[in-house]
Amino acid sequence: MSAGIVDIATAKPGRRIDNDHFASIGLTDEWIRRRSGIGSRSWLPDETPLADVAAEACAPIVTRTDAPSSIDALIVVSTSVRQRIPGVAQKVARLAGLAPSVMALDMNAACCGFVYGLVTGVSLCDAGQARQVLVCSVEAMSRMVDRTDRQTACLFGDGSAAVLLADHTDFAGCCRVTGCDGSQASLMRETEAGGIALDGMQVYDRAVRRMSESAQYLFDHGPAPTVLVGHQANSRILEQVRSFSAHLDVPFVNRIENSGNTSSASIPLAFAAELDAGALPTTGRLGAVAYGAGEAWGGVAVDYRLPAVPAS
């Protein structure tokens, strides 16, 4: 018996930003779609606390849980949370209705954060240190970009998604591969002036290679995933990973068109969207692969068995 995903919920509040919004900086809908595959994204109001958005994603899961006190840990994953002291996880726990006994912590591994959060949460369950673990990714990437920067302004979106991890007699063990290389930190970084700087070609090549290698590892070790979800960074990156993983012969999820790059939240948001569309069964094995700043990369395969309810 091992832990896997037993519930999922999402929150994508804010306003829809279509590509026409970027005409003021000289970008067209055709150019953005051709370069990134993105047609629209959600942007949160600047005044909306990220803890509120994360709690909006977590609350339906807590409500559906027979005993919220059995959720022993909450991992809040975010790249874009500005508040450092105190962290946001404790506020999310209170707003979502978790018990005061819950262990709540913040995590940041950039776009690879959800993969790292899953690995950590499953490990807590499998080690007998938690009955259930809630992993929530929440991002407001629109607050980190320079909205006049033609290279990055149109790429990023906001949102949140949460999954509940618990043991199940039918679940196979988790498989994971993770890594990092701090010498490549300059490839993607936050600038002192505000905004995100990235070396586009280097990031493209390394993201494709790292995610493809991680996907192959998941299929070579342990039960094979029944669906593969890559970090929704850019449609060209996703389609290249899809082509390199075609021999694995499982559905590959690309949902970036209506979400943009939501950093650590992109994998669970894309997974939930695919489930909501009826494109995936409610029982299977998720393979998630990601590459992000730092640089950090990895993949994780976990079984899932979800209730027949909307993900949001």
PLY file of the C-alpha trace (Angstrom):
ply
format ascii 1.0
element vertex 312
property float x
property float y
property float z
element edge 311
property int vertex1
property int vertex2
end_header
0.00 0.00 0.00
1.27 3.44 -0.90
0.01 7.01 -1.10
-1.45 8.67 -4.17
-3.87 11.40 -5.21
-7.41 10.96 -3.89
-8.87 14.43 -4.57
-8.13 17.57 -6.60
-9.53 21.11 -6.81
-8.57 24.36 -8.51
-9.02 28.12 -8.30
-8.49 30.48 -11.25
-9.96 33.75 -10.03
-9.20 37.12 -11.57
-9.84 38.43 -15.05
-9.18 36.81 -18.39
-6.40 38.47 -20.36
-6.63 37.79 -24.09
-3.68 38.30 -26.40
-5.16 41.56 -27.70
-4.16 43.05 -24.33
-0.52 43.07 -25.48
-1.09 45.11 -28.64
0.12 48.13 -26.66
3.63 46.63 -26.52
3.60 45.60 -30.17
2.54 41.96 -29.87
-0.19 40.34 -31.94
-2.40 37.37 -31.19
-0.85 35.48 -34.13
2.71 36.13 -32.93
1.98 35.08 -29.33
0.20 31.90 -30.39
2.97 30.98 -32.82
5.75 31.53 -30.30
4.06 30.17 -27.15
0.73 28.51 -27.97
-1.01 30.83 -25.50
-4.33 32.48 -26.30
-5.42 33.75 -22.88
-4.52 33.60 -19.21
-5.94 34.62 -15.81
-4.43 37.56 -13.94
-5.28 38.17 -10.31
-6.00 41.66 -9.00
-2.84 43.03 -7.41
-4.58 43.40 -4.07
-5.77 39.76 -3.80
-3.77 37.85 -1.16
-2.35 34.59 -2.48
-3.32 32.87 0.76
-6.97 33.53 -0.12
-6.54 31.99 -3.57
-4.75 28.93 -2.19
-7.48 28.49 0.42
-10.10 28.68 -2.33
-8.44 25.69 -3.99
-7.99 23.76 -0.74
-11.40 24.37 0.85
-13.49 22.04 -1.40
-11.10 19.20 -0.65
-11.27 19.84 3.08
-15.07 19.97 2.87
-15.19 16.63 1.07
-12.91 14.97 3.61
-14.75 12.92 6.23
-12.39 14.12 8.97
-10.40 17.30 8.18
-8.30 16.58 11.29
-6.88 13.57 9.43
-5.02 15.96 7.10
-1.77 16.03 9.01
0.30 18.22 6.67
-0.18 21.10 4.24
2.53 21.98 1.72
1.98 25.32 -0.02
4.16 25.58 -3.12
4.79 28.97 -4.71
7.35 30.94 -6.67
5.50 34.24 -6.53
4.58 34.62 -2.85
6.22 37.82 -1.68
5.54 37.37 2.03
8.42 35.65 3.77
7.69 36.17 7.50
5.35 34.69 8.39
4.93 32.22 5.56
1.53 31.80 3.93
0.95 28.12 4.69
-0.33 28.74 8.21
-2.85 31.31 6.98
-3.98 28.97 4.19
-4.50 26.21 6.76
-6.74 28.45 8.85
-8.73 29.80 5.91
-9.25 26.33 4.44
-10.57 24.91 7.72
-7.69 22.61 8.65
-7.09 21.58 12.26
-4.57 23.54 14.38
-2.54 20.32 14.67
-1.65 20.37 10.95
2.00 20.80 9.96
1.99 23.65 7.44
5.02 24.71 5.44
5.98 26.77 2.40
8.04 25.37 -0.50
9.72 27.01 -3.50
11.36 25.03 -6.30
10.24 27.38 -9.09
8.34 25.63 -11.89
9.38 22.24 -10.49
7.71 22.97 -7.16
4.64 20.78 -7.60
6.79 17.75 -8.45
8.91 18.36 -5.34
5.77 18.91 -3.27
4.27 15.61 -4.43
7.48 13.74 -3.64
7.57 15.27 -0.15
3.88 14.66 0.56
3.89 11.05 -0.60
7.05 10.42 1.42
5.36 11.70 4.59
2.43 9.34 4.03
4.54 6.34 3.09
6.77 6.86 6.13
3.73 6.78 8.41
4.23 10.40 9.47
0.96 11.67 7.97
-2.40 10.10 7.27
-3.23 12.63 4.56
-1.23 15.48 3.03
-2.61 18.45 1.12
-0.27 19.85 -1.56
-1.33 23.23 -2.94
0.43 25.25 -5.64
-0.54 28.92 -5.89
0.94 31.48 -8.25
0.53 35.11 -9.30
3.23 35.21 -11.95
1.64 38.32 -13.46
3.00 40.25 -10.47
6.56 39.15 -11.17
6.84 40.05 -14.85
7.63 43.40 -16.39
4.36 43.96 -18.23
6.17 46.04 -20.85
8.68 43.28 -21.64
7.86 41.80 -25.05
9.73 38.57 -24.27
7.94 37.61 -21.04
4.83 39.74 -20.45
2.50 37.51 -22.47
3.76 34.17 -21.14
2.61 34.02 -17.56
-0.71 33.46 -15.80
-2.10 33.05 -12.29
-4.04 30.36 -10.46
-3.99 27.65 -7.84
-4.59 23.92 -7.59
-4.49 21.45 -4.71
-4.34 17.68 -4.43
-4.98 15.44 -1.44
-2.59 12.53 -0.88
-3.56 9.43 1.08
-2.87 5.71 1.23
-4.98 3.28 -0.78
-4.73 -0.49 -0.90
-4.69 -0.46 -4.73
-1.96 2.18 -5.11
1.48 1.20 -6.35
4.53 2.93 -4.95
5.67 6.37 -5.99
8.51 6.66 -8.50
10.55 9.84 -8.62
13.63 11.38 -10.18
14.86 14.84 -9.17
17.91 17.00 -9.67
19.35 20.49 -9.65
22.31 22.46 -10.97
22.97 25.73 -9.18
25.63 26.71 -11.71
22.81 27.39 -14.19
20.95 29.85 -11.95
21.51 32.72 -14.36
19.39 31.10 -17.08
16.16 32.28 -15.39
16.17 34.88 -12.68
14.26 37.75 -11.14
15.88 41.07 -11.99
16.58 43.84 -9.49
14.44 46.22 -11.53
11.48 43.83 -11.36
10.66 41.28 -13.98
11.99 37.93 -15.13
15.07 37.52 -17.30
15.67 34.31 -19.19
18.04 32.90 -21.78
15.38 31.63 -24.17
17.36 29.20 -26.30
19.28 27.66 -23.40
16.11 27.29 -21.34
14.30 25.72 -24.29
17.00 23.13 -24.94
17.52 22.23 -21.30
13.80 22.10 -20.47
13.10 19.71 -23.34
16.02 17.46 -22.43
15.40 17.39 -18.69
11.65 16.76 -18.97
12.10 14.11 -21.67
14.75 12.32 -19.60
12.56 12.48 -16.50
9.59 11.04 -18.42
11.70 8.17 -19.71
12.91 7.43 -16.18
9.36 7.15 -14.87
8.50 4.59 -17.53
11.69 2.62 -16.98
11.21 2.28 -13.22
8.04 0.95 -11.65
4.51 0.88 -13.09
4.17 3.06 -16.19
2.06 6.23 -15.95
-1.25 6.24 -17.84
-0.99 9.99 -18.52
1.97 12.35 -18.80
1.67 16.01 -17.77
4.60 18.32 -18.39
5.11 21.74 -16.86
3.09 24.08 -19.07
5.94 26.44 -19.90
5.53 26.98 -23.62
3.68 25.00 -26.26
6.79 24.55 -28.37
8.60 23.00 -25.40
5.60 20.81 -24.64
5.25 19.58 -28.21
8.95 18.78 -28.39
8.69 16.75 -25.17
5.59 15.09 -26.61
7.52 14.08 -29.73
10.44 12.71 -27.70
7.97 10.77 -25.52
5.71 9.49 -28.33
7.11 5.97 -28.02
5.78 5.83 -24.44
2.28 5.67 -25.97
0.24 7.48 -23.29
-1.84 10.66 -23.43
0.30 13.80 -23.17
-1.40 16.90 -21.76
-0.99 20.34 -23.32
-3.43 22.84 -21.78
-1.36 25.99 -22.05
-3.64 27.76 -24.56
-6.07 29.06 -21.93
-3.80 29.25 -18.89
-0.33 30.45 -19.84
2.69 29.51 -17.77
1.50 29.34 -14.15
4.84 28.06 -12.82
4.38 25.46 -10.05
0.58 25.46 -10.48
0.70 24.51 -14.15
0.81 20.71 -13.78
-2.15 20.31 -11.39
-4.18 22.94 -13.28
-3.58 21.13 -16.58
-4.32 17.74 -15.02
-7.57 19.05 -13.51
-8.61 20.64 -16.82
-8.08 17.36 -18.64
-10.17 15.53 -16.03
-12.92 18.16 -16.19
-13.07 17.77 -19.96
-13.61 14.03 -19.60
-10.37 13.32 -21.46
-9.01 11.16 -18.64
-10.55 8.47 -16.44
-10.85 9.22 -12.73
-8.51 6.34 -11.91
-5.00 5.98 -13.29
-1.34 6.83 -12.74
-0.08 10.38 -13.19
3.38 11.04 -14.56
4.39 14.66 -13.91
7.63 16.18 -15.23
8.97 19.70 -14.82
11.94 21.98 -15.31
12.43 25.31 -13.59
14.73 28.06 -12.46
17.54 27.27 -10.10
17.90 25.13 -12.08
15.67 22.35 -10.75
14.06 19.47 -12.60
12.36 16.18 -11.94
9.51 13.80 -12.43
7.16 11.82 -10.23
4.68 9.03 -10.93
1.81 8.43 -8.49
-1.48 6.57 -8.71
-4.71 8.51 -8.47
-8.32 7.62 -7.67
-10.60 10.65 -7.71
-14.22 11.29 -6.76
-16.63 11.83 -9.61
-17.03 15.55 -8.91
-15.86 18.66 -10.75
-12.27 19.62 -9.97
-13.21 23.22 -9.17
0 1
1 2
2 3
3 4
4 5
5 6
6 7
7 8
8 9
9 10
10 11
11 12
12 13
13 14
14 15
15 16
16 17
17 18
18 19
19 20
20 21
21 22
22 23
23 24
24 25
25 26
26 27
27 28
28 29
29 30
30 31
31 32
32 33
33 34
34 35
35 36
36 37
37 38
38 39
39 40
40 41
41 42
42 43
43 44
44 45
45 46
46 47
47 48
48 49
49 50
50 51
51 52
52 53
53 54
54 55
55 56
56 57
57 58
58 59
59 60
60 61
61 62
62 63
63 64
64 65
65 66
66 67
67 68
68 69
69 70
70 71
71 72
72 73
73 74
74 75
75 76
76 77
77 78
78 79
79 80
80 81
81 82
82 83
83 84
84 85
85 86
86 87
87 88
88 89
89 90
90 91
91 92
92 93
93 94
94 95
95 96
96 97
97 98
98 99
99 100
100 101
101 102
102 103
103 104
104 105
105 106
106 107
107 108
108 109
109 110
110 111
111 112
112 113
113 114
114 115
115 116
116 117
117 118
118 119
119 120
120 121
121 122
122 123
123 124
124 125
125 126
126 127
127 128
128 129
129 130
130 131
131 132
132 133
133 134
134 135
135 136
136 137
137 138
138 139
139 140
140 141
141 142
142 143
143 144
144 145
145 146
146 147
147 148
148 149
149 150
150 151
151 152
152 153
153 154
154 155
155 156
156 157
157 158
158 159
159 160
160 161
161 162
162 163
163 164
164 165
165 166
166 167
167 168
168 169
169 170
170 171
171 172
172 173
173 174
174 175
175 176
176 177
177 178
178 179
179 180
180 181
181 182
182 183
183 184
184 185
185 186
186 187
187 188
188 189
189 190
190 191
191 192
192 193
193 194
194 195
195 196
196 197
197 198
198 199
199 200
200 201
201 202
202 203
203 204
204 205
205 206
206 207
207 208
208 209
209 210
210 211
211 212
212 213
213 214
214 215
215 216
216 217
217 218
218 219
219 220
220 221
221 222
222 223
223 224
224 225
225 226
226 227
227 228
228 229
229 230
230 231
231 232
232 233
233 234
234 235
235 236
236 237
237 238
238 239
239 240
240 241
241 242
242 243
243 244
244 245
245 246
246 247
247 248
248 249
249 250
250 251
251 252
252 253
253 254
254 255
255 256
256 257
257 258
258 259
259 260
260 261
261 262
262 263
263 264
264 265
265 266
266 267
267 268
268 269
269 270
270 271
271 272
272 273
273 274
274 275
275 276
276 277
277 278
278 279
279 280
280 281
281 282
282 283
283 284
284 285
285 286
286 287
287 288
288 289
289 290
290 291
291 292
292 293
293 294
294 295
295 296
296 297
297 298
298 299
299 300
300 301
301 302
302 303
303 304
304 305
305 306
306 307
307 308
308 309
309 310
310 311
